[in-house]
């Protein structure tokens, strides 16, 4: 049975096996239904040591195709720096604007 994501520790437990020891940045998406049950997870992008580009159109297309009502974007920091970067905040804002305009 597919897991239900209710809190941040659920995300960690679900994603750590596929992202925990990666040496390069990766970005994964967890698509969920209205009950917060996982529909699927996919790697949406892989990058270098400290960057990872995301095509928002690909992410939204996947969400629509699997009929997700929500998604969680998850990425790693192989450098070990866990500080929220301004570029991450910009990405979140741009994703919200793009999603609302579609």
N, C-alpha and C positions, 0 to 999 in steps of 0.2 A: 504494500500500500504506500502511496505517495505521502510524504510528510506534510504537516501543517506548520506554517511559519507564524508564530505568535510574538516572538521577541528576538532581540539581537543575538542571544545565545543560540537560538534555533538556526539562524543564518550561519553563524560560525560553525556549528556542528555539521551542517549540511555542506558547506563549502570548503572547509579546511582540508578534507581528504583530496580534493582536486586542485587546490591552490596553495596549500601550506608550504611546500618546499620548492616552489618555482623560483628560478634564478632570474627570470625576466618578468616584466609586468604583463598581466593578463586582465582582461575585463570579461566577466561572466554576467549573465542575466538569468534570474529565476522568474519564470512566468507563473502566475497563480490565478486561481478562480476566485469567485466572490466569497468563498469560505476560507480563504488563505491557504488552500491546499495547492501544493506544487503541481503544475501541469508538466513543465519540463525546465531544464536548465541547459543553457548553451554558452559556449565561449564565443563572445561577439568580436573579440579582438585580442591580438597578442602583440607585444611591442618589444622595447629594448629594456635597458637597465632601469630607466626612470621615466619613461613615457609610454603611453598606449593611446592610440587614436580610436575614436568611436564614430561610426557613421550612424547618426541618429535615425536616418531613413531605414536602414537595415533593422535596427532595434525595433522600431515601431511596426515595420512590416511583419516581423516575427510575432510580435504581440497580437497583431490582428489575425494572422493566420492560425494561431493556436487559441484564439478567442479568450485571451487573458483579460482579466478585469484589473489586474495590477501587476507590477513587476518590481524586482529589486535588482539594482545594479551593484555588482560586487567587484572590487579589484584589490590587488595585493600591492604591497610596498616592499619589494625585495631589498631595498636599501636599509629597511628597518625604521625609516623616518615615518612616524605615524601622525605627524602634524597635518591637519586639514589644509591643503594648499588652496590658494585663491583660484587656481585653474580648475580645481574640482568644483568649487562653488559656482564658477562661471558655467561649467558644463551642466550642472544641475539646473541653473536658470535657463540656459539655452534649450535644454531638453524640454522643460516645462512650456516654454514659449512655442516651440515647434509642435509639440503635442497638442496644444490648445488651438493652434492655427490650422490643423489638419481636419 
